[in-house]
Amino acid sequence: QVHLVESGGGLVQAGGSLRLSCAAPGSIFSIYIMGWYRQAPGKQREWVADATSGGTTTYADSVKGRFTISRDNAKNTVYLQMNSLKPGDTAVYYCQARWIGSIYWGQGTQVTVSS
């Protein structure tokens, strides 16, 4: 059983910032692609951002320029820095680790952006 432990969600006003964290086992973190997804009420889960073990990052168009994904290899942790938050960013955010044939999810953390 692989546990991804998320933290950092909360309530913030529009225009504010939050940073999400996701800690993974070292054996996973060193080779897996780490990503963030989100699911708003009544909507499907959608991809937000990815970071490979080599440092390549990609973003959904809806968050590009506002969110930054990063990896701390010493702490086996991936972060999602979210700036200029909008009410439309309100969702449960999930951390994902994936590699060939394996996908693991965190428990999710709520992010609520008030207008």
C-alpha positions, -999 to +999 in steps of 0.1 A: +000+000+000+015+033-011+004+064+009+006+099-005+001+124+023-013+158+012-016+190+032-020+227+027-056+232+016-079+258+031-101+289+025-086+319+008-100+350-008-098+355-046-064+368-055-048+350-027-023+322-026-020+287-011+007+260-013-002+223-013+022+196-003+023+159-011+048+136+006+055+102-010+077+072-002+112+076-015+110+045-037+081+061-055+092+097-056+126+090-072+111+077-104+075+084-106+058+113-124+041+134-097+010+153-105-019+173-092-055+169-102-087+186-089-124+178-087-150+205-083-185+197-071-205+181-098-176+179-122-151+153-133-116+152-119-093+172-141-055+173-145-038+204-132+000+199-135+028+173-137+064+172-127+087+144-139+117+131-119+139+149-144+123+182-136+101+187-166+068+204-157+036+208-176+004+227-168-033+228-178-041+260-197-065+270-169-037+274-144-007+282-165+011+313-152-006+311-119+003+277-105+038+263-101+046+226-094+079+217-079+097+187-064+120+186-034+139+154-038+155+156-004+120+156+012+103+133-013+077+160-016+059+177-044+044+211-041+017+231-059+021+268-054-012+285-063-012+322-069-039+346-081-066+321-070-100+324-085-134+311-072-133+287-102-102+271-086-124+258-058-121+220-057-107+190-039-071+187-050-055+153-053-019+143-056-010+115-080+021+094-085+022+074-117+047+052-136+043+023-160+014+002-148+010+020-115-011+049-103-014+061-067-036+089-053-036+110-022-067+114+000-074+149-013-073+183+002-101+210+000-093+244-016-120+270-014-116+304-029-142+330-019-151+360-041 
